[in-house]
């Protein structure tokens, strides 16, 4: 079919209009971790939280949160094992969603927040376990005790956030630790020793 000059002009105009949209979407969203922008990232404090749970006297599973978490990461999508992560937790942000329990959690029975205002995690190894998963091993320092722990991370998505227009990478994670390993022995064994941690993190590119 022969195109008239008018038809050709319309097609050219549509192509020019589509070009910015293609450029805008060049960095996502993508669920392919190999397409993530390499470089330095910081944790978005509004979307970096830890939900904890443990057995309550054998009758139920009790849930709470730790909400003041900061972190830095260096991501290398071509060689994930070279990626790095460091996290700092303000222990006085621990919450059991109950005012009396919140106050008790801050005492020496549990976190002793006046003496130990922060806990830290420093990754020492990142081991890919699947196309979008990895095992992250590192040193957790809690209540003055440092132990090697690991968590399973799942890559969710990366791309330009529609909210703040910043390049964002999102992960979920899960770990199980024993509180007694860190000297938190109150009410053992009737109050669970194993604590499940569910991790939420959105990291923003610094450049």
BELSULNOR-V402860 format. One record per helix or strand of 3 or more residues. SS is the DSSP state (H for helix, E for strand). FROM is the first residue (numbers start at 1). LEN is the number of residues. If there is no record, write none. Layout:
<<SS:FROM:LEN> <SS:FROM:LEN>>
This chain:
<<H:5:20> <H:33:3> <E:39:18> <E:60:7> <E:69:7> <H:80:3> <E:84:7> <H:91:3> <H:99:7> <E:118:13> <E:133:10> <E:145:16> <E:167:12> <H:179:4> <E:194:12>>
